[in-house]
Amino acid sequence: MTVLDALMWVREHRDPSLAFRFSCRCANACKECIAVVDGDRRYTCTVAALGEVTVEPLQNKPLLHDLAVDQ
């Protein structure tokens, strides 16, 4: 399971208001799902969600809601 998969699960099963960006859902082809994962800028579709993971919005972009930033 990737971090993007985990975010989608949370939105589907726990918090339908959770906002984050993604488009292609496969190996960073669209570049939409970038976020700060455990302190590093990463594409959430390529990072394995192993154990507890911290996901934050990009710091250098205007925050829209939750993890969604104005690109």
VMD Tcl script that builds the backbone (N, CA, C; Angstrom):
set m [mol new atoms 213]
animate dup $m
set s [atomselect $m all]
$s set {name element resname resid chain x y z} {
  {N N MET 1 A 0.846 -1.174 0.000}
  {CA C MET 1 A 0.000 0.000 0.000}
  {C C MET 1 A 0.891 1.236 0.000}
  {N N THR 2 A 0.577 2.187 -0.860}
  {CA C THR 2 A 1.318 3.444 -0.891}
  {C C THR 2 A 0.660 4.457 0.047}
  {N N VAL 3 A 1.355 5.551 0.267}
  {CA C VAL 3 A 0.782 6.632 1.074}
  {C C VAL 3 A -0.484 7.157 0.394}
  {N N LEU 4 A -0.470 7.270 -0.922}
  {CA C LEU 4 A -1.672 7.717 -1.634}
  {C C LEU 4 A -2.827 6.743 -1.416}
  {N N ASP 5 A -2.554 5.448 -1.475}
  {CA C ASP 5 A -3.598 4.454 -1.193}
  {C C ASP 5 A -4.164 4.650 0.213}
  {N N ALA 6 A -3.278 4.893 1.172}
  {CA C ALA 6 A -3.713 5.098 2.560}
  {C C ALA 6 A -4.570 6.356 2.684}
  {N N LEU 7 A -4.164 7.431 2.015}
  {CA C LEU 7 A -4.959 8.661 2.044}
  {C C LEU 7 A -6.344 8.419 1.440}
  {N N MET 8 A -6.387 7.674 0.351}
  {CA C MET 8 A -7.671 7.380 -0.282}
  {C C MET 8 A -8.542 6.521 0.635}
  {N N TRP 9 A -7.939 5.578 1.347}
  {CA C TRP 9 A -8.693 4.751 2.284}
  {C C TRP 9 A -9.286 5.608 3.404}
  {N N VAL 10 A -8.473 6.506 3.946}
  {CA C VAL 10 A -8.959 7.385 5.018}
  {C C VAL 10 A -10.130 8.220 4.515}
  {N N ARG 11 A -10.003 8.780 3.309}
  {CA C ARG 11 A -11.091 9.602 2.773}
  {C C ARG 11 A -12.355 8.764 2.535}
  {N N GLU 12 A -12.207 7.546 2.054}
  {CA C GLU 12 A -13.366 6.696 1.767}
  {C C GLU 12 A -14.028 6.133 3.024}
  {N N HIS 13 A -13.231 5.853 4.066}
  {CA C HIS 13 A -13.765 5.135 5.223}
  {C C HIS 13 A -13.833 5.936 6.526}
  {N N ARG 14 A -13.087 7.010 6.638}
  {CA C ARG 14 A -13.034 7.731 7.912}
  {C C ARG 14 A -13.382 9.217 7.804}
  {N N ASP 15 A -12.856 9.904 6.789}
  {CA C ASP 15 A -13.044 11.356 6.710}
  {C C ASP 15 A -13.249 11.786 5.262}
  {N N PRO 16 A -14.503 11.837 4.800}
  {CA C PRO 16 A -14.761 12.199 3.412}
  {C C PRO 16 A -14.368 13.627 3.051}
  {N N SER 17 A -14.056 14.444 4.040}
  {CA C SER 17 A -13.653 15.821 3.748}
  {C C SER 17 A -12.142 15.958 3.536}
  {N N LEU 18 A -11.374 14.885 3.737}
  {CA C LEU 18 A -9.919 14.947 3.578}
  {C C LEU 18 A -9.560 15.362 2.155}
  {N N ALA 19 A -8.791 16.444 2.039}
  {CA C ALA 19 A -8.438 16.986 0.725}
  {C C ALA 19 A -6.965 16.746 0.420}
  {N N PHE 20 A -6.712 16.213 -0.768}
  {CA C PHE 20 A -5.354 16.022 -1.280}
  {C C PHE 20 A -5.459 15.904 -2.792}
  {N N ARG 21 A -4.340 16.139 -3.466}
  {CA C ARG 21 A -4.342 16.114 -4.927}
  {C C ARG 21 A -3.741 14.810 -5.447}
  {N N PHE 22 A -4.319 14.317 -6.541}
  {CA C PHE 22 A -3.749 13.206 -7.296}
  {C C PHE 22 A -4.479 13.160 -8.626}
  {N N SER 23 A -3.879 12.507 -9.593}
  {CA C SER 23 A -4.533 12.373 -10.881}
  {C C SER 23 A -4.329 10.977 -11.454}
  {N N CYS 24 A -3.079 10.609 -11.706}
  {CA C CYS 24 A -2.839 9.349 -12.418}
  {C C CYS 24 A -2.810 8.127 -11.518}
  {N N ARG 25 A -2.403 8.284 -10.271}
  {CA C ARG 25 A -2.327 7.196 -9.296}
  {C C ARG 25 A -1.288 6.132 -9.632}
  {N N CYS 26 A -0.284 6.476 -10.438}
  {CA C CYS 26 A 0.711 5.452 -10.782}
  {C C CYS 26 A 2.084 6.066 -11.051}
  {N N ALA 27 A 3.003 5.842 -10.175}
  {CA C ALA 27 A 4.425 6.135 -10.385}
  {C C ALA 27 A 4.736 7.553 -10.825}
  {N N ASN 28 A 4.189 8.524 -10.176}
  {CA C ASN 28 A 4.423 9.965 -10.326}
  {C C ASN 28 A 4.381 10.502 -11.749}
  {N N ALA 29 A 3.585 9.931 -12.624}
  {CA C ALA 29 A 3.480 10.423 -13.994}
  {C C ALA 29 A 2.818 11.795 -14.065}
  {N N CYS 30 A 1.893 12.087 -13.169}
  {CA C CYS 30 A 1.167 13.358 -13.239}
  {C C CYS 30 A 1.788 14.448 -12.367}
  {N N LYS 31 A 2.566 14.072 -11.360}
  {CA C LYS 31 A 3.231 15.006 -10.442}
  {C C LYS 31 A 2.259 15.773 -9.541}
  {N N GLU 32 A 1.015 15.317 -9.421}
  {CA C GLU 32 A 0.001 16.006 -8.619}
  {C C GLU 32 A 0.062 15.676 -7.134}
  {N N CYS 33 A 0.533 14.489 -6.772}
  {CA C CYS 33 A 0.373 14.000 -5.400}
  {C C CYS 33 A 1.557 14.321 -4.489}
  {N N ILE 34 A 2.380 15.266 -4.852}
  {CA C ILE 34 A 3.551 15.584 -4.034}
  {C C ILE 34 A 3.122 16.178 -2.688}
  {N N ALA 35 A 3.780 15.713 -1.645}
  {CA C ALA 35 A 3.536 16.192 -0.285}
  {C C ALA 35 A 4.814 15.950 0.514}
  {N N VAL 36 A 4.826 16.408 1.738}
  {CA C VAL 36 A 5.956 16.151 2.630}
  {C C VAL 36 A 5.626 14.877 3.406}
  {N N VAL 37 A 6.397 13.826 3.155}
  {CA C VAL 37 A 6.186 12.527 3.801}
  {C C VAL 37 A 7.385 12.250 4.699}
  {N N ASP 38 A 7.132 12.163 5.985}
  {CA C ASP 38 A 8.203 11.951 6.970}
  {C C ASP 38 A 9.356 12.941 6.783}
  {N N GLY 39 A 8.996 14.196 6.492}
  {CA C GLY 39 A 9.977 15.269 6.411}
  {C C GLY 39 A 10.610 15.496 5.053}
  {N N ASP 40 A 10.306 14.661 4.061}
  {CA C ASP 40 A 10.889 14.802 2.722}
  {C C ASP 40 A 9.793 15.012 1.685}
  {N N ARG 41 A 10.088 15.860 0.677}
  {CA C ARG 41 A 9.148 16.048 -0.436}
  {C C ARG 41 A 9.128 14.769 -1.261}
  {N N ARG 42 A 7.951 14.143 -1.359}
  {CA C ARG 42 A 7.839 12.864 -2.065}
  {C C ARG 42 A 6.512 12.799 -2.811}
  {N N TYR 43 A 6.455 11.940 -3.798}
  {CA C TYR 43 A 5.196 11.646 -4.474}
  {C C TYR 43 A 4.501 10.555 -3.674}
  {N N THR 44 A 3.314 10.837 -3.179}
  {CA C THR 44 A 2.642 9.885 -2.294}
  {C C THR 44 A 2.299 8.577 -3.006}
  {N N CYS 45 A 2.239 8.589 -4.328}
  {CA C CYS 45 A 1.930 7.363 -5.074}
  {C C CYS 45 A 3.128 6.424 -5.171}
  {N N THR 46 A 4.312 6.873 -4.751}
  {CA C THR 46 A 5.505 6.027 -4.861}
  {C C THR 46 A 6.086 5.626 -3.513}
  {N N VAL 47 A 5.555 6.155 -2.421}
  {CA C VAL 47 A 6.094 5.873 -1.090}
  {C C VAL 47 A 5.253 4.794 -0.415}
  {N N ALA 48 A 5.908 3.748 0.047}
  {CA C ALA 48 A 5.198 2.685 0.764}
  {C C ALA 48 A 4.773 3.189 2.136}
  {N N ALA 49 A 3.551 2.873 2.506}
  {CA C ALA 49 A 3.032 3.241 3.825}
  {C C ALA 49 A 3.324 2.088 4.782}
  {N N LEU 50 A 4.511 2.118 5.348}
  {CA C LEU 50 A 4.945 1.070 6.272}
  {C C LEU 50 A 4.912 1.628 7.682}
  {N N GLY 51 A 3.983 1.170 8.477}
  {CA C GLY 51 A 3.864 1.689 9.835}
  {C C GLY 51 A 3.278 3.085 9.841}
  {N N GLU 52 A 3.632 3.837 10.866}
  {CA C GLU 52 A 3.126 5.202 11.004}
  {C C GLU 52 A 3.901 6.140 10.087}
  {N N VAL 53 A 3.177 6.947 9.328}
  {CA C VAL 53 A 3.765 7.878 8.369}
  {C C VAL 53 A 3.181 9.255 8.639}
  {N N THR 54 A 4.028 10.277 8.617}
  {CA C THR 54 A 3.571 11.654 8.762}
  {C C THR 54 A 3.494 12.285 7.379}
  {N N VAL 55 A 2.331 12.838 7.047}
  {CA C VAL 55 A 2.126 13.480 5.750}
  {C C VAL 55 A 1.686 14.912 6.004}
  {N N GLU 56 A 2.399 15.856 5.373}
  {CA C GLU 56 A 2.104 17.281 5.539}
  {C C GLU 56 A 2.024 17.944 4.172}
  {N N PRO 57 A 1.341 19.086 4.081}
  {CA C PRO 57 A 1.301 19.810 2.809}
  {C C PRO 57 A 2.651 20.452 2.517}
  {N N LEU 58 A 2.885 20.771 1.253}
  {CA C LEU 58 A 4.102 21.490 0.880}
  {C C LEU 58 A 4.119 22.842 1.575}
  {N N GLN 59 A 5.260 23.240 2.054}
  {CA C GLN 59 A 5.378 24.493 2.805}
  {C C GLN 59 A 5.493 25.723 1.907}
  {N N ASN 60 A 5.965 25.554 0.674}
  {CA C ASN 60 A 6.226 26.703 -0.192}
  {C C ASN 60 A 5.061 27.046 -1.120}
  {N N LYS 61 A 3.905 26.423 -0.910}
  {CA C LYS 61 A 2.721 26.672 -1.739}
  {C C LYS 61 A 1.560 27.101 -0.854}
  {N N PRO 62 A 0.658 27.940 -1.368}
  {CA C PRO 62 A -0.513 28.336 -0.584}
  {C C PRO 62 A -1.405 27.127 -0.270}
  {N N LEU 63 A -1.748 26.972 0.993}
  {CA C LEU 63 A -2.578 25.854 1.436}
  {C C LEU 63 A -4.041 26.125 1.105}
  {N N LEU 64 A -4.692 25.155 0.462}
  {CA C LEU 64 A -6.117 25.256 0.172}
  {C C LEU 64 A -6.932 24.583 1.275}
  {N N HIS 65 A -6.572 23.321 1.588}
  {CA C HIS 65 A -7.286 22.567 2.631}
  {C C HIS 65 A -6.545 21.256 2.860}
  {N N ASP 66 A -6.328 20.897 4.108}
  {CA C ASP 66 A -5.643 19.655 4.479}
  {C C ASP 66 A -4.286 19.540 3.773}
  {N N LEU 67 A -4.156 18.625 2.803}
  {CA C LEU 67 A -2.897 18.437 2.075}
  {C C LEU 67 A -2.916 19.085 0.697}
  {N N ALA 68 A -4.046 19.648 0.305}
  {CA C ALA 68 A -4.179 20.257 -1.020}
  {C C ALA 68 A -3.601 21.670 -1.015}
  {N N VAL 69 A -2.653 21.884 -1.915}
  {CA C VAL 69 A -2.042 23.207 -2.052}
  {C C VAL 69 A -2.325 23.744 -3.446}
  {N N ASP 70 A -2.226 25.059 -3.592}
  {CA C ASP 70 A -2.420 25.701 -4.889}
  {C C ASP 70 A -1.167 25.487 -5.720}
  {N N GLN 71 A -1.294 24.746 -6.793}
  {CA C GLN 71 A -0.137 24.426 -7.616}
  {C C GLN 71 A -0.006 25.414 -8.724}
}
mol reanalyze $m
mol bondsrecalc $m
mol representation Tube
mol addrep $m
